[in-house]
């Protein structure tokens, strides 16, 4: 285990054994409750971020597809013009 794991376990043991004064435990409880409450808002932010990335991905793919279709259409119109010019001669 790393050093941070040992520190966390030591703190949990102290809280469990009630060797720490009540003010510190109350403050620690408030910090933990605040972190638990903030998880919901962080989840909302992550959901909006994923939605934006998805939207830009879809928009980018549609734009790329339209560019490919336009180039294909230009190539086909040139071939049709060449074919028509050969037939008309």
C-alpha positions as CSV (number, residue, x, y, z in Angstrom):
1,X,0.0,0.0,0.0
2,X,1.1,3.5,-0.7
3,X,1.7,6.2,1.9
4,X,-1.6,7.9,1.2
5,X,-3.5,4.7,1.7
6,X,-1.9,4.3,5.1
7,X,-2.8,7.9,6.1
8,X,-6.4,7.4,5.1
9,X,-6.6,4.1,7.0
10,X,-5.1,5.7,10.0
11,X,-7.6,8.5,9.9
12,X,-10.5,6.1,9.6
13,X,-9.2,4.1,12.5
14,X,-8.9,7.2,14.6
15,X,-12.4,8.2,13.8
16,X,-13.7,4.7,14.5
17,X,-11.9,4.5,17.8
18,X,-13.2,8.0,18.8
19,X,-9.7,9.2,19.7
20,X,-10.3,12.3,17.8
21,X,-12.3,15.1,19.4
22,X,-15.9,15.7,18.4
23,X,-15.3,19.0,16.6
24,X,-12.9,17.4,14.1
25,X,-15.3,14.5,13.5
26,X,-18.2,17.0,12.8
27,X,-16.0,18.9,10.4
28,X,-14.9,15.7,8.7
29,X,-18.6,14.6,8.4
30,X,-19.4,18.0,6.8
31,X,-16.6,17.6,4.3
32,X,-17.7,14.1,3.3
33,X,-21.3,15.2,3.0
34,X,-20.3,18.1,0.8
35,X,-18.3,15.8,-1.4
36,X,-21.2,13.4,-1.7
37,X,-23.6,16.3,-2.6
38,X,-21.1,17.7,-5.2
39,X,-21.0,14.3,-7.1
40,X,-24.5,15.0,-8.5
41,X,-23.5,18.4,-9.9
42,X,-20.2,17.0,-11.3
43,X,-22.3,14.3,-13.0
44,X,-24.5,16.9,-14.6
45,X,-21.4,18.8,-15.9
46,X,-20.0,15.6,-17.3
47,X,-23.3,14.8,-19.0
48,X,-23.4,18.2,-20.7
49,X,-19.8,17.8,-21.8
50,X,-20.4,14.4,-23.3
51,X,-23.5,15.8,-25.1
52,X,-21.5,18.7,-26.5
53,X,-18.7,16.3,-27.7
54,X,-21.3,14.1,-29.3
55,X,-23.1,17.0,-31.0
56,X,-19.8,18.3,-32.5
57,X,-18.9,14.8,-33.6
58,X,-22.2,14.4,-35.4
59,X,-22.0,17.9,-37.0
60,X,-18.4,17.2,-38.1
61,X,-19.3,13.9,-39.7
62,X,-22.3,15.4,-41.5
63,X,-20.2,18.3,-42.8
64,X,-17.5,15.8,-44.0
65,X,-20.1,13.7,-45.7
66,X,-21.7,16.7,-47.5
67,X,-18.2,17.7,-48.7
68,X,-17.7,14.3,-50.1
69,X,-21.1,14.3,-51.8
70,X,-20.4,17.7,-53.3
71,X,-17.1,16.6,-54.7
72,X,-18.6,13.4,-56.1
73,X,-21.4,15.4,-57.7
74,X,-18.9,17.7,-59.3
75,X,-16.9,14.8,-60.7
76,X,-20.1,13.2,-62.1
77,X,-21.3,16.4,-63.7
78,X,-17.9,16.8,-65.4
79,X,-18.1,13.2,-66.7
80,X,-21.6,13.8,-68.0
81,X,-20.5,17.0,-69.7
82,X,-17.6,15.2,-71.4
83,X,-19.9,12.3,-72.4
84,X,-22.5,14.8,-73.8
85,X,-19.8,16.6,-75.7
86,X,-18.6,13.4,-77.3
87,X,-22.1,12.3,-78.3
88,X,-22.9,15.7,-79.8
89,X,-19.9,15.8,-82.1
